[in-house]
């Protein structure tokens, strides 16, 4: 039997991307389809989503969703189109009053979450549940796979529909990409969701007197996954459970960590469409050209032997960049360089810019996001720093490995699962692929930075470690197989 699965998310690469969720939503469904599943995706009708799909056509009118606070008289329809790049079938909710806004899909121009986000994303969950009740006469999913808080109400609406109909509908899987983002709204908005009254309770979506879309997903789904084995353990602890560790421990047998993968058609230094120069593990000369180009682009001193650290990241405390900022003198003192690219917390942005002004030949910072420059940094750096306080999976270190840019990481979540430290014993056993520090403190990161300089001084061992990093396979194949096995278990 072919498994039919509906993935429900708020963004999907290349249509719309604010973070790693989009990369997963864009890569996992095609990997499942390759393995024989029939997978479709449901997205809100944001402008770039509607603009990026081909042959959009209506599937069904959405009538009157049982949601309070929706703009009156707005026609809402479910449409379907395809992603030209790979033929992926995508359903979109056309509700212009809710989704047709320029800029960020979640925040207004002042970077404040939209006041109607509860309705905007409740509608996404409700439509997913309607698709599991044959909203599309031509397609019915066996599994509804919801991603992060935006889709968290899908399992709740399905449970409510099952109760009303007195029969089972699709099984549900809920994937946590980052437990820190919980979709919490005031309790009075519960009345606008059209869910049974008893769903607002500690055994339900109530969360410390408010309501949490993320908790709805965790509570009502049949199975929970997160994006790395270590993170699955960490979120069951008080320190990293975000107030939900008790529920997660209670559901420990339904919870598994499946590592995210890399789409090597996009991230491959031998064929990367965004690079001017290509290279492979056996022919690394092109990497030197990428480094020279990066130094030039950032206005750093053109020194081929300077150890160049790159950062492509949201500039936030979660990403550990406050710790890296403290360690910049260590990098400069050893003759290294640092190129930082991203946006985020103004205090961190300013701190990094100040350091760059003090050391213009060694440190450069650019604020913004641009996919081409992100690829250039991953390819041109010797080391990619991902010193996150916590990191559910992390994709940057996986991209770095593929490009022979050795990752420097804090030993948490997916970082712990994917990078092997260049300790003496790991080097001796041909296991080392990067630099890992255990304790999140200045001494820890400084020691990892010194290990990077020490290995860089031994060029033969450095090259061997680079090649080993580039041979690691974190493609979607193994992960897609595990998701398929999970769908079959739900049967």
N, C-alpha and C positions, 0 to 999 in steps of 0.2 A: 504494500500500500504506500502510495506517495503521501508524505506528510505535508499538509498545508499549514504554513505558519504566517501570521501577521505580526510584523514588527512595528511598534508604535513609538515614535520619538519626536523630538521637537526640531531636530536639525539633521542634515545629511550632506556629507561631502560628495560632490562638489557644489551642490545647490546653495547650501548655507552652512557656515562653520564658525562657531565661537570657541570651540575646544575639541578635546579628544572624542567626545560623544559622537560628533559628526563623522569622524574617521571610522569609528566602529559601525555606525549605522550604514555607512557607505560601503564597507568592506565585508561585514559578516553575512548579510543576505546573499550577495553573489557567491560567496564561498559555500553556503548551504545549498544554493541552487546547483552549483557544480557537482555536489554530492547527491543530487537526485531529489532534493526537497522542492516544493512549490512555495516560494516565499514572496510576499509583497510587503510594502511599507506604507504606513499611514502617517502623514505629516499635516501640521496646520498650514493653511494657504498663505504663508508669508510671501511678499512680492517676489523675492528672488527664487522661491520654490516654483511659483506659478510660471515665472519667466523662463525657468530652466528646463521645463518638461516639454516633451514633444507629444503630439496628437492628444491634447487634453480633451476629454469629453465627459458630459454629465453621466453619473451612475444612478443617482436617486436624489430627490429633494429631502432635506432633513426635517421638514415639518416644523414641529414646535418642541424642541428639546425641553425637558422638565427643569430648566435652569432659570433661577431668578436673576434679575439685573441685566438680562440681555437687552441690547438696543431693540426697541420695538420696530416691527415691520421690516426687519432685515431679512432678505431672502438668503437662505443658507443651503448650499448643495454639496453633495459628495461628488467629486470628479476623479477620473483616473487618467494618468498619462504614463509615459515611459521615459526613462533616463536614456538619452541617446547613446551614451558611452557603452552601456552594457545591456540595454533592453530591460532593465529592472522595472517592474510594474509598481507605480507609486500612486496611492490614493491621496487626494488632498481635500481638505475641508475649505470650501470657498465661503468665507464669512468676512467680507471686507471690513465691516464695522469693528471686528475684533482683531483682524490680522494685517490689514493693509496699512501699515505704518512704516515710515522710512527708518533706516538705522537699525539699532540693536533690537532683536526680537523680544527681549525681556524688559528692557529699561528705556525710559524716555531720554530726552536730550540732556536732562540734568543728572543722568545716571541713577535715577530713582526707579524702582520697579513700577510698572504700570498698575494703577489702582484696580483694574479689572482682571489681573492675572489669574485669579481664582476661576473666573468664568471662562477665560480664554483656554485654560488648560483642562478644566473640568469637561469642556466640550470635546477636547481631544480624547479623553478617556471614555466619554459617553458614546462617541461615534465608533470607537473600537469595539465597544460592547454591542452596538447595533450591527456591526459587520459580522459579529459572531451569531447574530440572529437573522442572517440572510438579507442584510440591507442591499448587498449586491446579489441579484438573483443568480448570477453566473459563477459565484465563488464563495465558499464558506470555509473559514479556517478551523483546523483542529486545535491549534495552539495560538494564543495571543501572548506575544512576548513584548512586555512593556519596559522602556528604558528610562530610568531616573524619575525624579519627582514629577516632571511635566506629564508623564503618562501614568502616574501612580494610581489615579482613580479608575483606570480601566479594569483591574481585577475587582474593585468594589462594585462598579456598575454591573459587572458580569454576575457576581454573587447575588446582587439585588434582583437581577432579571431571572436568575435560576429559581429564586424563592417565589417570585411572582408566577412563573410559568410552571413550576413544579417539575422541572426536568433539568438534566445537566446540559450545559453548553460547552464551549471550548475550555480546555485547560489553560492555566495561566502561568507564565514565568515572569519574574520581575528582576531586572538587573540593576544593581547599584553601581553607578560609575564613580560617584563621590558622595559619601554619606554626609559630608559637611553642608551640602545644599539640600534642604529638606522640604521646601515648598510649604512654609508655615503661614497660616492666615488666621485672622480673628475668628473666634467661635461663632459670632453672629452670622458669618457667611455660610455656615453649615446649612442653614435653612434654604439657601439658594441653590444647593446642589441636587435637590430632588432625590436624595437617598433616604432609605427608611430611618426613622428617628433613632432606633437602637444602634445604628452604625456610629452614632456619636457617643463614644464611651471609651473607657480605658481598653476594653476589648473591641477595638475599632479604630477610628481615625482621630480620636481626641488625643491631644499631646500637650500635657501641662496646661490645661485650660484653653488651648487653642486647637486648631485642626492642622494636620500634617498630611500632605499628599504623599510624601515618601512613606510615612507610616502606613497609609492605606495600602500601598503596594506591598509592603513587607507583611502586613497582617492578612490580607485577603488573597494573595497569590498562592498557587499550589506549590511552586518551587521558587527559591531565591538564589540568584547567582551574583557574584561580584567578580571584579576583573583581575584578581590574582589570588593564588592560594594563601599567601601570607596576609593579605588584606582581609580575607574571609575570617582568619583567626583574630586579627587585630580589632575588627569592629565588634567582636563579642566581649571586649574589655571595657572597663569604665573609662580608661584614658582616651580611647578612640571610638567609643560607641555612640557619641553624640546624643546621649540620653536614651538611646534605643537598644543599648547592649542587653538589657534584660529580655526584651522581645526576641532579639537575635539569638541569645543563648537558648531561649525556649524553643526556637525553631532550628536549632543547630543541625538537626538531621535533614532538614529541607534546604540547607544552605551549602553551596559549593563555590569554590573560587576557580574560575576558568580564565586563564591568562588571555589578555587581548593579543591580537596578532598585528603584523605589519603587512600592508599591501605593497608587496615588492614590485608591482607594476608601476607604482608611483615613486617608491623609495628604493632606488637601485643606482649606485654611482656609475655603473657601466652604461646605463641607458636613460638616466634622469633628464627629462626634456627641459628642466629649468637650469641645467648647468651648461656652461660653455665648454668645459673640458671634462672628459670622462676618464674613469680608471677602474681597475679591478684589483682583487687581492694579489694577483701575480704580477700585475703591471701598475705599480703605485705612483709612477712619475706624474700622472695627471693630478694627483692629490696635491703635489707641490705647487702646481700652477693654480689650483683652487685656493691654496693658502695665500699665495702672492696676490691674487685678485681680491681676496677678502681684506688683507692688510691695506691694500690700496683703497678699497671702497670705504673702509673705516678710518683712513688717514693715520694708520699705525706705522711705526718705523718698518721699512722693508727689510726685515732680518729673517732670512730663511731658517736660522737655527734657534730663534726665540720660540719657546714653548707657548703656543697660542691656545688659550682657554676660550670656549664659546658658550654663550647662554642664549637660548631661545625659550622664552617663558613668559607667563603672566608674572608681573613683578609684585609678588605678594609674600606675606610672611609664611603662608602655607608652603610656598615653593622654596623656603629657606634662604631667600636672597639677602635677608638681613645678616645671616651668618656669613654668607659669601662676601658681603660688603666689608665685614670685619677682617676677612682674610686677604683682601686685596694687597695690603703691604707685603704679605708673604710672597705673593706672585711677582710683584714688582721687584722685590729685593733679590729674587733669584734670576732676574732678567727675563721674566715671562711677560705675556701680553693677555689682555682680556677684551673680548668684544661681546657686548650685551645688547640684545634686541627684544623688545616687548613693551607692554604698558601695564599700568596697575596703580598701586598705592603711591600717591604723590610724594610721601615722605621718602620712600625707597627710590623713586625716580630721581628726586632731588639729590639724595645722598650719592647715588651712582654718578649723576652728572658732575657733582663737586669733585669726586675722585678723578673723573675723566679730565676735568679742567686742570687738576694738580699734576696729572701724569699723561699729557696728551699723546706722547709717543707710545705709551704702554697700555692705556685704557681708553676705550671708546664705547659710547652708549648711544643707541638710536631708539627713539620711542615710536611705537606703531606696530602694525602687523602686516606682513606681506609674504605670501607663500614663497615667492622666488628668493627673497633674501633669507628666509628661514632655511631653505635648501642650501644656499651658498654658505651659510654659517656652519651647518652640519657637515658639509663637505670640506670646508677650508680650515676648520679647527683641528688641532691635535688632540684636544681633550674637550668633551662637552660636560659642563657641570650641571648636575641635577640634584642639589643638596636639600631636597624637600623635607619639611618637618614630618609630613605623612604623604603617601603617594599611593592611591588605590592600585594603579598599574604603571602609568607612565608610558608614553610612547616615544618621547624624545630620546631616552637612553637606547631604545631598540633601533631607532633610526641611526643613532650615533654608531652603534655596533656595526650596522650594515655598511657604514661609510668609513670604517676604520678610524673613527674619532673616539678615543677611549673614554668611556663614561666615568665621571667622578660622582659618586652617589652616596646618600645616606642609607643605612641598612634598614629600610622599611618597605612594607607593601611589595608592589611589583618590582621595585628597584632591587630588593633583597633576592627576589626570585630569578633575576635575569642577568646580574653582573657578578663576576667572580673577582675578588680582590687580587691585585698583583703582589701578594705576599710571597716570601721566598719559597714556601712549600708549594703554592699554587703555580708559581713560575716553573719550579722543578718538575711538577706533574703535568705541565702543559694545559693548565686549566684557566690561567688568568686572562681576564678580558677587560679589566678596568681597575678603578680605585674605590674602595668602599670604606666609609667610616661608621663606627658603631654608635658613638655617643654624639648627640646633637649639641655640640659645644665648640667654641673656637679651637681648642687644642685638637679635637678630633679631625676637623676639616683641614687644619694646618698640617697635620701629620700626613693626611692623604695627598695634599698638594706636594709635600716634600717627596713622597713616594713616586709621584708622577714625574718630578724633575729627575729623581735618581734613575728611574727606568729610561727616561728620555736620553740620559747620558750614556746608556748602553744600547747603541743603535741596533745591533743585531737582535737583542732580546725585544726591543721596542717593536721592530718590524714583525717579529714572530707573533707578538701579542696582537698587533694590528690585524695580521692575517687570520689569527684564530678568532678574533672578534667578528671579522667579516664572514667567516664560515658558519657562524651561529644561525640556526634557522628558527625564526619566530614568525613564520608565515601563518596564515589563517587556517591551514589544513587541519592541524591537530585540534585546534580550538573548535572548529566547525564540527569535527567528528564528535567531540564531547557534547556540544549542544544538541546534535542529532540524537545521540544516545539518551540525553535527558528528555527530549521530546518523546522518544519511543517509550521510555519508562512511564511517562505520564499516561500514554496510550489511552 
